[in-house]
Amino acid sequence: MAGVAASVAALGLPFRASAQPAPAKPIVLTNFRLFDGKGATLRDGLHLVVEGDRIKSVGSGAPAAPEGAQTINCGGRVVMPGMIDAHWHSLFAALPLPVLLQGNIGYIHVAASGEAQRTLLRGFTTVRDLGGPAFAFKQAIDQGLTPGPRIYPSGAMITGSGGHGDLRPLSDVPRNPGTLSSMEQTGAAAIVDSPDEIRLRVREQLTQGASQIKLVGGGGVSSPRSPLDLTTLSESELRAGVEVAKDWNTYVTVHAYAPQTVQRAIAAGARCVEHAHLMDDTTARMMADKGVWLSIQPFLSDEDTGPLTGPNRVAALQVFAGSDNAYKLAKKYKIKTAWGSDMLFSQALATRQSTMLTHLTKWYSNAEILTMATSTNAELLRLSGPRNPYPGKLGVIEEGAYADLLLVDGNPLENIALLANPDSSLLIVMKDGRIHKNTLKA
């Protein structure tokens, strides 16, 4: 069996779970207050035992520590689940776009490994990757070759010609369907112009280990040739992708901003929509009626995007203007809402990942925000069904859940801004039962 596993790794085939060795000895946490990912208040007087990559028990009083266990006195601080970012780009977050378009893929992966470690130390133990050649990168993290969050990969962004994911130089137009652009060769995107092409590209992503599929239904902010009002895939094209994903027992999420684009995605059977900042009342009601998830990002100002010019600036201003209404509609119709940051093309912006979470105070209580970034986002991840690469419990602290834990120096239920300063506020970061950061004074 060991030989078979080595052969699978050499072929780059997807692993369902972490292949790295389990931590050598149990860990016991004492003297803490608990936010479990679901409740609106903290619980006191507990202990927590971690064995391997799972939480063995959470109980009252003093624990009977397993033999050889490491005991950590948390000093009355708050323990909470590792956070989940439902819209992240593992390879695209921290590198400038020109480097990504022209750079060597090996360099891009090495640079991304540094950002993955920084992402983990910000307290994000899991991310849903919404576009990029992250399959091998995910495998390296799972096998312990480089530290980073769990990755739920989508693979290539699947876009129509001229859509948000089509960043080819104009010298590559007209498109020859038999010839892949350099962007497609790296697996960053896949350009499609018919239902049959979508079926092929969706199956390719799923074959490589995609946990969900991302279809680009319209224009975007970072693509200057595709304004937000565009709808760039037909309903039959979207439906073809949805049907293939359903055959593989997982789901499609659709990048869409404009009301007509969101409505087309809903009609085609998408289970989730990314963004939707320009949606109207009718669209929000449709999402709620169909039980479609909204994965939206609280973009409020230039600080969240960096300096933009030309068409990108126009699109960003539309998103800033639409954010408040979109969140109010989501609350009005009780749409299932996930949080993601969608930081792109800048290491400086990537550091604002947690700051984006704190923007939610405009619409939600601190308890609602923490729940969204933990157990609610974990519920969205479970839509991938049998394609879930990490089928254990995520986003909660309870018996049998993955041992993804944060120790916060302060109470985030009272002051959510603590999470925007992870260097000082996060004293312990644990993922899979392994401590990646511990600055508690002995």
CORVENSUL-V601898 format. One record per helix or strand of 2 or more residues. SS is the DSSP state (h for helix, s for strand). FROM is the first residue (numbers start at 1). LEN is the number of residues. If there is no record, write none. Layout:
SS;FROM;LEN
SS;FROM;LEN
This chain:
h;2;10
s;27;8
s;43;9
s;54;7
s;70;12
s;83;6
h;97;6
h;105;17
s;124;6
h;135;8
s;150;4
s;157;4
h;170;3
h;182;4
s;189;4
h;195;14
s;213;4
h;235;13
s;252;5
h;259;10
s;272;4
h;281;10
s;293;4
h;302;3
h;310;23
s;337;3
h;347;4
h;353;10
h;366;22
s;405;4
h;416;5
h;422;4
s;426;6
s;434;5
